[in-house]
């Protein structure tokens, strides 16, 4: 199943990030290709997106169902295509971390940690090892380019994961066409949320 | 005249030959001009390379080509000439026809010897009127094999991709061998997915990609998003350069030996279409940048025009919301209308054309006028299929086993479907009753569907007794609008055997050439076979590029 993960850091506590993420009305328009959405129940919503399938751009109707609502840590959901044979799942995961307290450091900290969908399994293994190793050496925040002598405050790591899969006999081809669109869509949404939060809280 | 000072125009840059447009005509013109000694500047109005050629199937029609022998099809110059005369219906210039027969082979030999553009015959792709004298059952149409876009380096992302088969990287030979139309579930989708991920392309993108690679190898880089707005002439009226516009501003580029117009047709320009065409192609299949720029520039020089009422007609089906390069995509329909269990009807519920025949000629009745009602007799038109069709064949965005696309009207009976789409129910029922009888006998006395071997190319060989005729008898029934479209217009400035634009006086406009859909086609209202557009475009591009490079 084509999968994309994008992780960003923001100098805000998880509760502040969760407060934004938990209300899809706030971030829905930030999704690449967003056309409209309708909330049906607390856990069910209908989305209309314009997405790329290979060289073409298609309008896709999706039913989104929340499967886990575990604030302020995580929300998980499934996706079911209503007009196309696609399905998928995704999640927002918020993790508490410590970041440098200055606005400049916070901005720097929002550099992407990794776009895992672009990595091979070997690269992922190396990356995990490096993060684990450097994390031990650096107190858990090895990749953080924090400014020297900056105050350390509560921060968050926001990871957005999206998996989409085509169904039917043509799936291997359609999945190949879907994958290139997933990575930028995932990166863009995570980045837009973080940018919005930083601006909202005067960190940008 | 433009920009003249006492010593003439203040050129921003100087070249021997300036080529406008990067479709098949422009790319080959640039290659030829370079190879025959010219310094070339190649300009492209859009942000990508390939023009109308790149969005096509990339097939090239060259009669009597050397690849025909490889697949056992004999041909001759005389047969080809006879066939083209028939197809052109008396509207082809005899000198141009003769020149095309020879120059097309020279063009092919040059490309295959000196560029990555090499070809294979498509053995079963019949001429579009193969039963007419001189027609052939296949192999005059040739295509390139799969192309690896990684060979283009940083230009990879600048190559326009073909929406044919949704961009699936498979050749026409492969598609027909695998039975893409009749047995779509048998395709090797895993292999095709691997190809796609690896950056492989086919069809028009492969052809344009190979020609682009040839130019990059020669050090000629197209200048994208640079639009030519005006030709520059000297006191004698000779074209000596071009005025261009891009993000950097306005430039004047000198063309010491000539300017070659290869800017495509005018089908996306409402004013020109209304002024010239037989009918309005409301749903063109080509890039939206085909707005007649070259035609206007030629007209400004007093060019004689020819074949202006004609286009390479092709019916279109829309998927709501579907876009290509940021504009609505109008899918040219080649197969859905041709397979069994389908018909096209007008608002009276009557068929009005051979649905399975070549797209250029089967579409002409879309424009029939009712003299008393004073309006189009056959528009709006609808393509009707039954559940058997969905169970067996590709239907727009669905494959067998999937439900019909949500934008398609459906109903359990024909009468109810007719009511939903505003078609006369009794008329539709009567039409289907008659058509189902034809499916039984295998003979369509009304429109001769399935009579030509061309029709069979897009048929189901398992369907007996006729691969194009199958009953519509299993509900639900489905309907989708089918619109008049075109893959490009084919009228424009007349040219001579060297590709030079002719003035209304009959003399060449010095320094000005035209090739491809911007120019008057030698085929008149006809379409000789798959790749007739590109084959002629590349030929005249080659002729014009060579002549311009060698002129003084």
Interface residues (C-beta under 8 A of the other chain):
Chain A: X50 X53 X54 X55 X56 X57 X58 X59 X61 X82 X83 X84 X85 X168 X169 X170 X171 X172 X173 X174 X175 X176 X177 X179
Chain B: X161 X162 X163 X166 X167 X168 X185 X187 X189 X190 X192 X193 X194 X196 X197 X319 X320 X321 X322 X323 X324 X326 X329 X397 X399 X401 X402 X405 X406 X407
